């Protein structure tokens, strides 16, 4: 092993810090603008391999007398290495976030989770939550990778002890290699299989990521298991691996799975072959790169905080990037110089268990501070104006509603299937109807996802003046028509969706009379992607077939079908309405950048064509509110009269917008003729 880089694996290698510099720079470029380096996010995967290699080596330098001795030593070192910089970053950025983010709850909860190494689990929950907040504007999103590493740290010392690897004179290379080899193979299979269907799990959770740190661990053990293979890897040209890594980072996101595997393999080969005398070794040993590598932990922490808060305030522009990059570097240098390095080298306590207690106590104190801030009244620390009226936020979707002077109350939660645990729930007409269902001249059954709940206030005139009864139902994340539910699926709302379309909706439709309506209300965004392709055309065809079949089944009962056309793509901006109004700290518009009217209409054109053709065939009537949300050439958060059009980051129309839309909806549901052959009802 004397002629291979693995022979010095247990000691400090400056070139490894140079490799860390490559990884962190790639991540930063990708996070500034993914067009600069489409797969630069793979820098995190490089970090994982390095971490597995270095941590395994650290276990050989400090063989323990007992398992307790091993764990105390390992975790006291890890806490001193990770906690100080992380704690300062999370607390400072958490407080700053409250000043510029109208509702910082998700950000603060992510930061609190990050302090204890579980932000990846929290972010996975957000990614699979129907009302989860998009990660791009969360200043702690990037801490998911620390969560993965820290969860591996819970396992690796135990495995190293049980296999004998971490015991004095016990060797254990072969046993550790075998155990980690099996675990890494299972983890890799899980990653490859999960990514196409459960991308959030494959991305955020530790088990599908274990194989990446496992690759570094296996590489370190290789010399003690298969010396000839270690020598062979040591003779490979390292510059080929460097060029391969750069090439992989230029691949588009669609290649994520093979690109990730390639990045891990190439990083492993590079570490194995990065021997003295080679051009690659000289490159990564340059003082500038080593210096960036030394501050890479602090730089990784602070770069995303600067970018995220910039997106909430002045934005990212060609002219601002030099200052923002400079701020990242200054904060990282300060963190390394005055927090990370001195506290890592300092003696916190005479005993290691007390060192651990101090570290955990610091984390608990920081978490307690953020929990206290998170429980303050909304907007209490917000530095901007909050001209938002009552009835905003996701929670307002289930606010009970009644029409003045009319019978019936829409009771909110009893009318909604909110998760798979409610798949057996019954939606009762008497709890969910505005007006008198039994005596009304006409009835309207509103069906859809959360957007149908947001339209509870759109039917006042129909109920009070036209003697309609409107029953409003919803299932969070429901498909726009029932044939999608019939296709199955395993998402977090699959059981709810099937129950809604197979049981709830048919049961309610059976209680309608000839001349009544079913009104489908969804945002329809899934049918208008930025770049249409074979997949989008297929689901559009599926929608067309589903609407035709549903219309035919309703027509046999004499019931008409109305469909809400696609709304603007406000959810893509992930913007709370308070951020959509001018703020002193966001003079260039802040994060609320909606696609323009022309772009939105271009994207919506295939859906327009489909619904228009079905309308011409007499199968349905289209309710189109687009001009309300995109007046005068722009898609905005405010109507012509200044009314705020959205109630939350998820593009649900506000109560004010729904009231503006009510006349348009009323015109469709009143003026269209009954289904062919359907007699007008003679009376109640």
Secondary structure, DSSP 8 states (H G I E B T S, - for coil): -TTSGGGGTTS--HHHHHHHHHHHHHHHHHHH-TTTSTTGGGHHHHHHHHHHHHHHHHHHHT-BSSHHHHHHHHHHHHHHHHHHHHHHHHHHHHHHHHHH-TT-HHHHHHHHHHHTT-HHHHHHHHHTSTT---GGG-TTGGGHHHHHHHHHHHHHHHHHHHTTTTBTT---HHHHHHHHHHHHHHHHHHHHHHHTT-HHHHHH-SGGGHHHHHHHHHHHHHHHH-HHHHHHHHTS-HHHHHHHHHHHHTS-GGGHHHHHHHHHHHHHHHHHH--TTSHHHHHHTSHHHHHHHHTHHHHHHHHHHHHHHHHHTT---HHHHHHHHHHHHHHHHHHIIIIIHHHHHS---SSHHHHHHHHHHHHHHHHHHHHHHHTS-TTSS--S-----SS-SGGGGG--B--TTSS--B-SGGGEE-SGGGTT----GGGSEES-TTT-SEEEEEEESHHHHHTTTS-HHHHHTT-EEEEE-EETT--SSHHHHHT---STTHHHHHHIIIIIHHHHHTT--TT-EEEEE---GGG--SS--HHHHHHHHHHHHHHHHHHHHHHTTT-EEEEE-----GGGG---HHHHS--TT-TT-TT-----HHHHHHHHHHHHHHHHHHHHTTS-EEE--HHHHSGGG---SB-TTS-B-BSSTT--B-HHHHHHHHHHHHHHHHHS--STT-------
